[in-house]
């Protein structure tokens, strides 16, 4: 089934329902949205693009992003979403590697991508005025979304996500997170090129409203105001975004009656922060674990468990229709409690990496996606992520998991953020270094005493570096490679 049929089905059922809004202003009904998508699809094909061709979308959050995304699918093309915050060098690499036949940009990004078609330009207006095209027939395993991994440790790889993959993720949203209906809405507070855009698809299928903030991004006060303005509001957020909402002066007086669900993931949510979020938002949080190769859909911790404050140190259990294993170095299953690599298998797992057969064979060996994350399953099937395998510290022959230390450091009220890495040591192999962002007075001795009260002595940091901020990529993940460089400089 072509994913564009989800939109056209909603438009037939609910032609006058609001589909797209900017802030509090509706800009398209479902009938208008679907008609515009059909015309854009016709325009794309009229430019000589053929089914299977790739179209890059390097755009800030805007209604046109969704129009183009569904137009690509309608025309049988594959979208290549690119985060608008990337460097021009990164844009160039993705465009070259993907072989994109055409690129669209918001006007502010036009200088970074020569030759791209800019929204609002005469070429754009002509494209949107073309004759409508019937929905293309596609096979379930045809490419729909070519997602380039964040590349925190090297060159990004293009994860090939098919119509089958994204339809599975949509159905899993209904099964595990929320049923949706007309009158509900999704607020695109995070980049639509990533998780927020993916979770807009089940909202489109349900005839719900997609809301883009006027700012085009994440401003805590604006987000809190839009929760009040719209009905049945859900949104996807990285943990750092939730922490910023908690710190907003507007949070205490916010009217949250219209808030339905906040799904969060993409980076660790520390237990202390989860507790503060539950205090503010109530039983409206859903934690997910996924990655670009199995987007948003490996495990989940549902709203009732947040309400009961149980298993907050875990990332939940396998999503509906998803299998999860924890294995040793030879891919043998490990017993409950033992740490190994996390593997997953489902119809959400990518078809492979674009033009990279070697990396595909390595990641999908044995028919399972090897995530590169380390974790353990308990007897009930709850998954606890320890760390990325490359982030584990080995000191004196003992394995040390940075997240365990980070959880302890965040217990201190003066610690706003922290990240722990390993630094080469002549005698022990590696030693532990903690980078800490303070929000009050705290000394290395204070933090050392805290660690000694909660973890083994050999795990405590040997060096505390106080910094103004932690380096992060465009999805809010801490760049530990940069911290390792700083630690050895």
NUTOR-484050 format. One record per residue (C-alpha): x, y, z; residue in one letter; residue number from 1. Coordinates in steps of 0.05 Angstrom, whole numbers. Each point is the difference from the previous one (the first is absolute). Layout:
<pts>
east:X	north:Y	up:Z	rest:a	nr:NUM
...
</pts>
This chain:
<pts>
east:0	north:0	up:0	rest:x	nr:1
east:25	north:69	up:-18	rest:x	nr:2
east:6	north:43	up:63	rest:x	nr:3
east:-33	north:58	up:-38	rest:x	nr:4
east:-65	north:-40	up:2	rest:x	nr:5
east:-3	north:15	up:75	rest:x	nr:6
east:-8	north:74	up:-17	rest:x	nr:7
east:-50	north:-10	up:-56	rest:x	nr:8
east:-43	north:-47	up:41	rest:x	nr:9
east:-3	north:53	up:56	rest:x	nr:10
east:-17	north:54	up:-51	rest:x	nr:11
east:-59	north:-41	up:-27	rest:x	nr:12
east:-27	north:-12	up:70	rest:x	nr:13
east:14	north:69	up:29	rest:x	nr:14
east:8	north:50	up:-57	rest:x	nr:15
east:-14	north:61	up:43	rest:x	nr:16
east:40	north:-22	up:61	rest:x	nr:17
east:61	north:45	up:14	rest:x	nr:18
east:64	north:-35	up:-23	rest:x	nr:19
east:57	north:49	up:6	rest:x	nr:20
east:9	north:60	up:46	rest:x	nr:21
east:54	north:51	up:14	rest:x	nr:22
east:-6	north:20	up:72	rest:x	nr:23
east:-75	north:11	up:12	rest:x	nr:24
east:-15	north:14	up:-74	rest:x	nr:25
east:-27	north:-57	up:-43	rest:x	nr:26
east:31	north:2	up:-70	rest:x	nr:27
east:-31	north:-61	up:-33	rest:x	nr:28
east:-59	north:-47	up:8	rest:x	nr:29
east:9	north:-73	up:-18	rest:x	nr:30
east:-33	north:11	up:-68	rest:x	nr:31
east:48	north:57	up:-14	rest:x	nr:32
east:61	north:-39	up:26	rest:x	nr:33
east:-16	north:-61	up:-43	rest:x	nr:34
east:-14	north:42	up:-63	rest:x	nr:35
east:65	north:38	up:8	rest:x	nr:36
east:39	north:-65	up:10	rest:x	nr:37
east:-29	north:-28	up:-65	rest:x	nr:38
east:20	north:62	up:-38	rest:x	nr:39
east:70	north:1	up:29	rest:x	nr:40
east:7	north:-74	up:-18	rest:x	nr:41
east:-19	north:17	up:-71	rest:x	nr:42
east:51	north:56	up:-1	rest:x	nr:43
east:55	north:-46	up:25	rest:x	nr:44
east:-14	north:-51	up:-53	rest:x	nr:45
east:-6	north:54	up:-53	rest:x	nr:46
east:72	north:20	up:16	rest:x	nr:47
east:23	north:-68	up:-23	rest:x	nr:48
east:4	north:-36	up:67	rest:x	nr:49
east:-16	north:-74	up:-4	rest:x	nr:50
east:-26	north:-48	up:54	rest:x	nr:51
east:57	north:-18	up:48	rest:x	nr:52
east:37	north:66	up:-10	rest:x	nr:53
east:22	north:37	up:62	rest:x	nr:54
east:-22	north:70	up:20	rest:x	nr:55
east:36	north:37	up:55	rest:x	nr:56
east:-38	north:43	up:50	rest:x	nr:57
east:48	north:48	up:35	rest:x	nr:58
east:-52	north:42	up:35	rest:x	nr:59
east:-17	north:30	up:66	rest:x	nr:60
east:-67	north:-21	up:28	rest:x	nr:61
east:-55	north:27	up:-44	rest:x	nr:62
east:-66	north:-24	up:-31	rest:x	nr:63
east:35	north:-8	up:-68	rest:x	nr:64
east:44	north:-54	up:30	rest:x	nr:65
east:-59	north:-46	up:9	rest:x	nr:66
east:-30	north:19	up:-67	rest:x	nr:67
east:65	north:-20	up:-34	rest:x	nr:68
east:10	north:-63	up:42	rest:x	nr:69
east:-69	north:-27	up:-19	rest:x	nr:70
east:9	north:25	up:-72	rest:x	nr:71
east:64	north:-41	up:-6	rest:x	nr:72
east:-37	north:-62	up:24	rest:x	nr:73
east:-61	north:16	up:-44	rest:x	nr:74
east:47	north:2	up:-61	rest:x	nr:75
east:37	north:-64	up:19	rest:x	nr:76
east:63	north:38	up:19	rest:x	nr:77
east:43	north:-7	up:63	rest:x	nr:78
east:10	north:59	up:48	rest:x	nr:79
east:68	north:16	up:28	rest:x	nr:80
east:-14	north:42	up:62	rest:x	nr:81
east:60	north:43	up:21	rest:x	nr:82
east:4	north:37	up:66	rest:x	nr:83
east:0	north:74	up:-14	rest:x	nr:84
east:54	north:13	up:52	rest:x	nr:85
east:54	north:-40	up:-36	rest:x	nr:86
east:63	north:32	up:-29	rest:x	nr:87
east:5	north:13	up:-75	rest:x	nr:88
east:53	north:-54	up:-4	rest:x	nr:89
east:-49	north:-50	up:30	rest:x	nr:90
east:-55	north:21	up:-48	rest:x	nr:91
east:48	north:-11	up:-58	rest:x	nr:92
east:19	north:-69	up:24	rest:x	nr:93
east:-72	north:-24	up:8	rest:x	nr:94
east:-21	north:28	up:-67	rest:x	nr:95
east:58	north:-34	up:-35	rest:x	nr:96
east:-6	north:-66	up:36	rest:x	nr:97
east:-75	north:-5	up:-8	rest:x	nr:98
east:2	north:19	up:-73	rest:x	nr:99
east:-59	north:47	up:11	rest:x	nr:100
east:-28	north:24	up:-66	rest:x	nr:101
east:-30	north:62	up:31	rest:x	nr:102
east:6	north:38	up:66	rest:x	nr:103
east:-48	north:47	up:34	rest:x	nr:104
east:20	north:52	up:50	rest:x	nr:105
east:-31	north:54	up:43	rest:x	nr:106
east:26	north:68	up:-25	rest:x	nr:107
east:50	north:9	up:58	rest:x	nr:108
east:36	north:-64	up:-22	rest:x	nr:109
east:4	north:16	up:-74	rest:x	nr:110
east:72	north:27	up:4	rest:x	nr:111
east:24	north:-66	up:31	rest:x	nr:112
east:-29	north:-44	up:-55	rest:x	nr:113
east:13	north:29	up:-69	rest:x	nr:114
east:-50	north:-22	up:-52	rest:x	nr:115
east:-54	north:-18	up:50	rest:x	nr:116
east:-72	north:21	up:-12	rest:x	nr:117
east:-19	north:52	up:53	rest:x	nr:118
east:-70	north:5	up:29	rest:x	nr:119
east:-36	north:62	up:-25	rest:x	nr:120
east:42	north:6	up:-63	rest:x	nr:121
east:-32	north:3	up:-70	rest:x	nr:122
east:22	north:-72	up:-12	rest:x	nr:123
east:-35	north:-21	up:64	rest:x	nr:124
east:-64	north:35	up:-19	rest:x	nr:125
east:0	north:-32	up:-69	rest:x	nr:126
east:12	north:-69	up:31	rest:x	nr:127
east:-59	north:8	up:47	rest:x	nr:128
east:-46	north:21	up:-57	rest:x	nr:129
east:11	north:-62	up:-43	rest:x	nr:130
east:-54	north:-51	up:-19	rest:x	nr:131
east:-16	north:-51	up:55	rest:x	nr:132
east:29	north:-69	up:-6	rest:x	nr:133
east:-34	north:-66	up:20	rest:x	nr:134
east:33	north:-34	up:60	rest:x	nr:135
east:57	north:-44	up:-24	rest:x	nr:136
east:-1	north:-75	up:11	rest:x	nr:137
east:57	north:-21	up:46	rest:x	nr:138
east:23	north:-65	up:29	rest:x	nr:139
east:3	north:-6	up:76	rest:x	nr:140
east:76	north:-4	up:-2	rest:x	nr:141
east:10	north:60	up:-45	rest:x	nr:142
east:42	north:55	up:30	rest:x	nr:143
east:-41	north:56	up:34	rest:x	nr:144
east:48	north:36	up:46	rest:x	nr:145
east:76	north:1	up:-5	rest:x	nr:146
east:22	north:20	up:70	rest:x	nr:147
east:72	north:19	up:12	rest:x	nr:148
east:24	north:-19	up:69	rest:x	nr:149
east:26	north:56	up:45	rest:x	nr:150
east:72	north:-19	up:-12	rest:x	nr:151
east:25	north:13	up:71	rest:x	nr:152
east:58	north:-48	up:-12	rest:x	nr:153
east:14	north:6	up:-74	rest:x	nr:154
east:-31	north:11	up:-69	rest:x	nr:155
east:-77	north:-5	up:1	rest:x	nr:156
east:-30	north:-61	up:-32	rest:x	nr:157
east:-67	north:0	up:-37	rest:x	nr:158
east:-50	north:-47	up:33	rest:x	nr:159
east:-49	north:-24	up:-53	rest:x	nr:160
east:-70	north:2	up:29	rest:x	nr:161
east:-56	north:-28	up:-42	rest:x	nr:162
east:-75	north:10	up:-5	rest:x	nr:163
east:-7	north:-64	up:41	rest:x	nr:164
east:47	north:27	up:54	rest:x	nr:165
east:-37	north:65	up:9	rest:x	nr:166
east:-69	north:-32	up:-3	rest:x	nr:167
east:22	north:-47	up:55	rest:x	nr:168
east:24	north:58	up:42	rest:x	nr:169
east:-67	north:35	up:-10	rest:x	nr:170
east:-39	north:-61	up:22	rest:x	nr:171
east:46	north:-10	up:60	rest:x	nr:172
east:-16	north:72	up:21	rest:x	nr:173
east:-74	north:-18	up:4	rest:x	nr:174
east:14	north:-66	up:35	rest:x	nr:175
east:49	north:25	up:53	rest:x	nr:176
east:-5	north:75	up:9	rest:x	nr:177
east:-68	north:30	up:-17	rest:x	nr:178
east:-62	north:-8	up:-41	rest:x	nr:179
east:-11	north:64	up:-39	rest:x	nr:180
east:-62	north:36	up:-27	rest:x	nr:181
east:-20	north:63	up:-37	rest:x	nr:182
east:8	north:57	up:49	rest:x	nr:183
east:66	north:-26	up:26	rest:x	nr:184
east:65	north:34	up:-21	rest:x	nr:185
east:74	north:-10	up:-3	rest:x	nr:186
east:46	north:58	up:15	rest:x	nr:187
east:65	north:-2	up:-40	rest:x	nr:188
east:47	north:26	up:54	rest:x	nr:189
east:57	north:-43	up:-25	rest:x	nr:190
east:28	north:-4	up:-71	rest:x	nr:191
east:-50	north:-30	up:-50	rest:x	nr:192
east:60	north:-31	up:-35	rest:x	nr:193
east:4	north:-49	up:59	rest:x	nr:194
east:-47	north:-31	up:51	rest:x	nr:195
east:-52	north:56	up:0	rest:x	nr:196
east:-10	north:-7	up:-75	rest:x	nr:197
east:-8	north:-76	up:6	rest:x	nr:198
east:-51	north:6	up:56	rest:x	nr:199
east:-40	north:50	up:-40	rest:x	nr:200
east:-18	north:-57	up:-48	rest:x	nr:201
east:-48	north:-35	up:49	rest:x	nr:202
east:-31	north:67	up:14	rest:x	nr:203
east:-12	north:12	up:-74	rest:x	nr:204
east:-30	north:-70	up:-7	rest:x	nr:205
east:-48	north:16	up:56	rest:x	nr:206
east:-21	north:68	up:-28	rest:x	nr:207
east:34	north:38	up:57	rest:x	nr:208
east:33	north:68	up:-4	rest:x	nr:209
east:74	north:11	up:-12	rest:x	nr:210
east:23	north:64	up:35	rest:x	nr:211
east:65	north:36	up:-17	rest:x	nr:212
east:21	north:53	up:51	rest:x	nr:213
east:6	north:71	up:-28	rest:x	nr:214
east:73	north:-1	up:20	rest:x	nr:215
east:11	north:-63	up:-41	rest:x	nr:216
east:37	north:-31	up:58	rest:x	nr:217
east:0	north:-12	up:74	rest:x	nr:218
east:-15	north:59	up:46	rest:x	nr:219
east:-26	north:-25	up:68	rest:x	nr:220
east:-48	north:57	up:12	rest:x	nr:221
east:-29	north:-6	up:-70	rest:x	nr:222
east:-9	north:-76	up:7	rest:x	nr:223
east:-36	north:8	up:66	rest:x	nr:224
east:-46	north:53	up:-31	rest:x	nr:225
east:-16	north:-45	up:-59	rest:x	nr:226
east:-18	north:-57	up:46	rest:x	nr:227
east:-55	north:45	up:28	rest:x	nr:228
east:-22	north:23	up:-69	rest:x	nr:229
east:-11	north:-68	up:-33	rest:x	nr:230
east:-37	north:-64	up:17	rest:x	nr:231
east:28	north:-69	up:18	rest:x	nr:232
east:72	north:24	up:-8	rest:x	nr:233
east:57	north:-50	up:-7	rest:x	nr:234
east:72	north:14	up:-19	rest:x	nr:235
east:67	north:-35	up:-5	rest:x	nr:236
east:58	north:29	up:41	rest:x	nr:237
east:72	north:-17	up:14	rest:x	nr:238
east:13	north:-3	up:76	rest:x	nr:239
east:39	north:65	up:-4	rest:x	nr:240
east:-63	north:34	up:-26	rest:x	nr:241
east:-41	north:-26	up:59	rest:x	nr:242
east:53	north:26	up:48	rest:x	nr:243
east:-6	north:69	up:-33	rest:x	nr:244
east:-75	north:-2	up:7	rest:x	nr:245
east:8	north:-16	up:74	rest:x	nr:246
east:47	north:59	up:8	rest:x	nr:247
east:-47	north:49	up:-35	rest:x	nr:248
east:-29	north:55	up:45	rest:x	nr:249
east:-67	north:-13	up:-35	rest:x	nr:250
east:-2	north:-74	up:20	rest:x	nr:251
east:-29	north:9	up:69	rest:x	nr:252
east:-62	north:37	up:-23	rest:x	nr:253
east:-10	north:-38	up:-66	rest:x	nr:254
east:-69	north:-26	up:-16	rest:x	nr:255
east:14	north:-72	up:-20	rest:x	nr:256
east:-72	north:-26	up:-4	rest:x	nr:257
east:6	north:-8	up:-76	rest:x	nr:258
east:65	north:-38	up:4	rest:x	nr:259
east:-9	north:-73	up:-22	rest:x	nr:260
east:69	north:-32	up:-5	rest:x	nr:261
east:74	north:19	up:-2	rest:x	nr:262
east:41	north:-54	up:-33	rest:x	nr:263
east:74	north:7	up:14	rest:x	nr:264
east:63	north:-35	up:-21	rest:x	nr:265
east:63	north:7	up:-41	rest:x	nr:266
east:45	north:8	up:61	rest:x	nr:267
east:0	north:-22	up:73	rest:x	nr:268
east:-54	north:28	up:46	rest:x	nr:269
east:30	north:-2	up:69	rest:x	nr:270
east:-45	north:-25	up:56	rest:x	nr:271
east:3	north:66	up:37	rest:x	nr:272
east:-23	north:38	up:-61	rest:x	nr:273
east:-55	north:-50	up:-14	rest:x	nr:274
east:-26	north:9	up:70	rest:x	nr:275
east:-2	north:76	up:-8	rest:x	nr:276
east:-36	north:-8	up:-67	rest:x	nr:277
east:-53	north:-45	up:32	rest:x	nr:278
east:-10	north:52	up:55	rest:x	nr:279
east:-16	north:53	up:-53	rest:x	nr:280
east:-34	north:-38	up:-56	rest:x	nr:281
east:-32	north:-57	up:38	rest:x	nr:282
east:-15	north:-68	up:-33	rest:x	nr:283
east:12	north:25	up:-71	rest:x	nr:284
east:71	north:-25	up:-14	rest:x	nr:285
east:20	north:-57	up:-46	rest:x	nr:286
east:74	north:-18	up:-6	rest:x	nr:287
east:23	north:-34	up:-63	rest:x	nr:288
east:64	north:-32	up:-23	rest:x	nr:289
east:16	north:-3	up:-73	rest:x	nr:290
east:53	north:22	up:-49	rest:x	nr:291
east:3	north:22	up:-72	rest:x	nr:292
east:5	north:-73	up:-22	rest:x	nr:293
east:-65	north:-17	up:37	rest:x	nr:294
east:-32	north:67	up:11	rest:x	nr:295
east:-35	north:13	up:65	rest:x	nr:296
east:-20	north:-73	up:5	rest:x	nr:297
east:42	north:-48	up:42	rest:x	nr:298
east:-25	north:6	up:72	rest:x	nr:299
east:-46	north:46	up:38	rest:x	nr:300
east:-18	north:19	up:72	rest:x	nr:301
east:-75	north:17	up:1	rest:x	nr:302
east:-36	north:56	up:35	rest:x	nr:303
east:-27	north:-42	up:58	rest:x	nr:304
east:70	north:-20	up:21	rest:x	nr:305
east:21	north:72	up:1	rest:x	nr:306
east:-61	north:16	up:42	rest:x	nr:307
east:19	north:-55	up:49	rest:x	nr:308
east:74	north:20	up:-4	rest:x	nr:309
east:20	north:-71	up:-13	rest:x	nr:310
east:57	north:-24	up:-46	rest:x	nr:311
east:21	north:72	up:-14	rest:x	nr:312
east:72	north:-23	up:-4	rest:x	nr:313
east:-19	north:-44	up:-59	rest:x	nr:314
east:-24	north:16	up:-70	rest:x	nr:315
east:-58	north:-48	up:6	rest:x	nr:316
east:-14	north:-64	up:-37	rest:x	nr:317
east:-6	north:-22	up:-73	rest:x	nr:318
east:-51	north:39	up:-41	rest:x	nr:319
east:-58	north:-38	up:-32	rest:x	nr:320
east:26	north:-46	up:-55	rest:x	nr:321
east:73	north:12	up:20	rest:x	nr:322
east:51	north:-51	up:25	rest:x	nr:323
east:58	north:21	up:45	rest:x	nr:324
east:60	north:-41	up:22	rest:x	nr:325
east:64	north:14	up:40	rest:x	nr:326
east:59	north:-41	up:-24	rest:x	nr:327
east:74	north:-12	up:12	rest:x	nr:328
east:57	north:10	up:-50	rest:x	nr:329
east:-21	north:-64	up:-37	rest:x	nr:330
east:-74	north:20	up:-4	rest:x	nr:331
east:-20	north:-50	up:54	rest:x	nr:332
east:-58	north:21	up:45	rest:x	nr:333
east:19	north:23	up:69	rest:x	nr:334
east:-39	north:-14	up:64	rest:x	nr:335
east:-40	north:55	up:35	rest:x	nr:336
east:44	north:53	up:31	rest:x	nr:337
east:62	north:-12	up:-43	rest:x	nr:338
east:24	north:56	up:-45	rest:x	nr:339
east:10	north:-11	up:-74	rest:x	nr:340
east:-18	north:30	up:-68	rest:x	nr:341
east:-73	north:16	up:-13	rest:x	nr:342
east:-29	north:-33	up:-63	rest:x	nr:343
east:-69	north:11	up:-30	rest:x	nr:344
east:-42	north:-30	up:-55	rest:x	nr:345
east:-66	north:27	up:-29	rest:x	nr:346
east:-32	north:28	up:-62	rest:x	nr:347
east:26	north:68	up:22	rest:x	nr:348
east:73	north:-19	up:-10	rest:x	nr:349
east:32	north:33	up:-60	rest:x	nr:350
east:13	north:-36	up:-65	rest:x	nr:351
east:73	north:18	up:6	rest:x	nr:352
east:49	north:57	up:-9	rest:x	nr:353
east:-1	north:38	up:-66	rest:x	nr:354
east:58	north:-19	up:-44	rest:x	nr:355
east:36	north:-34	up:57	rest:x	nr:356
east:-4	north:-76	up:-5	rest:x	nr:357
east:55	north:-12	up:50	rest:x	nr:358
east:-32	north:42	up:55	rest:x	nr:359
east:-68	north:-32	up:-16	rest:x	nr:360
east:28	north:-70	up:7	rest:x	nr:361
east:32	north:18	up:67	rest:x	nr:362
east:-61	north:34	up:29	rest:x	nr:363
east:-52	north:-52	up:-23	rest:x	nr:364
east:40	north:-64	up:8	rest:x	nr:365
east:-42	north:-60	up:19	rest:x	nr:366
east:-64	north:37	up:-18	rest:x	nr:367
east:3	north:46	up:61	rest:x	nr:368
east:18	north:73	up:5	rest:x	nr:369
east:62	north:8	up:43	rest:x	nr:370
east:-12	north:67	up:33	rest:x	nr:371
east:69	north:12	up:29	rest:x	nr:372
east:-33	north:16	up:67	rest:x	nr:373
east:16	north:-38	up:63	rest:x	nr:374
east:-55	north:-20	up:48	rest:x	nr:375
east:-32	north:-54	up:42	rest:x	nr:376
east:-69	north:-31	up:3	rest:x	nr:377
east:-32	north:-18	up:66	rest:x	nr:378
east:-43	north:-62	up:10	rest:x	nr:379
east:-63	north:39	up:-19	rest:x	nr:380
east:29	north:26	up:-65	rest:x	nr:381
east:16	north:71	up:20	rest:x	nr:382
east:61	north:27	up:-36	rest:x	nr:383
east:52	north:43	up:35	rest:x	nr:384
east:49	north:35	up:-46	rest:x	nr:385
east:69	north:4	up:30	rest:x	nr:386
east:36	north:38	up:-56	rest:x	nr:387
east:22	north:-1	up:-71	rest:x	nr:388
east:52	north:-56	up:-7	rest:x	nr:389
east:51	north:51	up:-23	rest:x	nr:390
east:-13	north:43	up:62	rest:x	nr:391
east:14	north:-55	up:51	rest:x	nr:392
east:62	north:14	up:42	rest:x	nr:393
east:48	north:-57	up:16	rest:x	nr:394
east:45	north:18	up:60	rest:x	nr:395
east:46	north:-51	up:31	rest:x	nr:396
east:-38	north:-55	up:-37	rest:x	nr:397
east:-68	north:20	up:29	rest:x	nr:398
east:-58	north:25	up:-42	rest:x	nr:399
east:-27	north:68	up:21	rest:x	nr:400
east:-65	north:27	up:-30	rest:x	nr:401
east:-1	north:77	up:-4	rest:x	nr:402
east:-75	north:4	up:8	rest:x	nr:403
east:3	north:-31	up:70	rest:x	nr:404
east:48	north:55	up:22	rest:x	nr:405
east:-41	north:54	up:-34	rest:x	nr:406
east:-62	north:-22	up:37	rest:x	nr:407
east:37	north:8	up:66	rest:x	nr:408
east:28	north:69	up:-17	rest:x	nr:409
east:-68	north:25	up:-19	rest:x	nr:410
east:-25	north:-14	up:70	rest:x	nr:411
east:38	north:63	up:22	rest:x	nr:412
east:-47	north:60	up:-3	rest:x	nr:413
east:56	north:44	up:-28	rest:x	nr:414
east:12	north:-45	up:-60	rest:x	nr:415
east:-41	north:21	up:-61	rest:x	nr:416
east:32	north:-47	up:-51	rest:x	nr:417
east:58	north:-47	up:-3	rest:x	nr:418
east:35	north:-49	up:-46	rest:x	nr:419
east:52	north:-52	up:18	rest:x	nr:420
east:54	north:-26	up:-47	rest:x	nr:421
east:64	north:-42	up:4	rest:x	nr:422
east:69	north:29	up:-9	rest:x	nr:423
east:62	north:-41	up:-15	rest:x	nr:424
east:42	north:-17	up:61	rest:x	nr:425
east:69	north:-31	up:-2	rest:x	nr:426
east:-12	north:-49	up:57	rest:x	nr:427
east:-75	north:-14	up:1	rest:x	nr:428
east:-15	north:5	up:-74	rest:x	nr:429
east:-53	north:53	up:10	rest:x	nr:430
east:-22	north:47	up:56	rest:x	nr:431
east:-67	north:32	up:12	rest:x	nr:432
east:-10	north:74	up:-16	rest:x	nr:433
east:-65	north:38	up:15	rest:x	nr:434
east:-21	north:63	up:-36	rest:x	nr:435
east:-50	north:38	up:43	rest:x	nr:436
east:-45	north:60	up:-14	rest:x	nr:437
east:-16	north:34	up:66	rest:x	nr:438
east:-63	north:37	up:21	rest:x	nr:439
east:28	north:17	up:69	rest:x	nr:440
east:61	north:-7	up:45	rest:x	nr:441
east:32	north:-68	up:-1	rest:x	nr:442
east:72	north:-24	up:5	rest:x	nr:443
east:36	north:-62	up:-25	rest:x	nr:444
east:4	north:-23	up:73	rest:x	nr:445
east:-76	north:6	up:7	rest:x	nr:446
east:-10	north:-43	up:-62	rest:x	nr:447
east:53	north:-50	up:21	rest:x	nr:448
east:-34	north:-11	up:67	rest:x	nr:449
east:-67	north:-9	up:-36	rest:x	nr:450
east:30	north:-53	up:-46	rest:x	nr:451
east:34	north:-37	up:57	rest:x	nr:452
east:-67	north:-4	up:35	rest:x	nr:453
east:-34	north:-33	up:-59	rest:x	nr:454
east:49	north:-37	up:-45	rest:x	nr:455
east:64	north:-41	up:6	rest:x	nr:456
east:63	north:40	up:11	rest:x	nr:457
east:33	north:-21	up:-65	rest:x	nr:458
east:-59	north:29	up:-40	rest:x	nr:459
east:4	north:70	up:28	rest:x	nr:460
east:29	north:55	up:-46	rest:x	nr:461
east:73	north:16	up:9	rest:x	nr:462
east:-10	north:68	up:-33	rest:x	nr:463
east:-59	north:48	up:2	rest:x	nr:464
east:-4	north:53	up:-55	rest:x	nr:465
east:-50	north:56	up:12	rest:x	nr:466
east:-26	north:28	up:-66	rest:x	nr:467
east:-52	north:51	up:-21	rest:x	nr:468
east:-35	north:-50	up:-47	rest:x	nr:469
east:8	north:-69	up:-30	rest:x	nr:470
east:14	north:-7	up:-75	rest:x	nr:471
east:-61	north:-32	up:-34	rest:x	nr:472
east:-21	north:-19	up:-70	rest:x	nr:473
east:-63	north:27	up:-33	rest:x	nr:474
east:-44	north:-53	up:34	rest:x	nr:475
east:24	north:16	up:71	rest:x	nr:476
east:48	north:-58	up:8	rest:x	nr:477
east:64	north:16	up:37	rest:x	nr:478
east:62	north:-4	up:-45	rest:x	nr:479
east:44	north:-44	up:42	rest:x	nr:480
east:53	north:0	up:-55	rest:x	nr:481
east:8	north:75	up:12	rest:x	nr:482
east:4	north:-11	up:75	rest:x	nr:483
east:54	north:-52	up:-9	rest:x	nr:484
east:40	north:50	up:-41	rest:x	nr:485
east:-8	north:53	up:54	rest:x	nr:486
east:20	north:-49	up:54	rest:x	nr:487
east:66	north:-15	up:-33	rest:x	nr:488
east:16	north:70	up:-25	rest:x	nr:489
</pts>
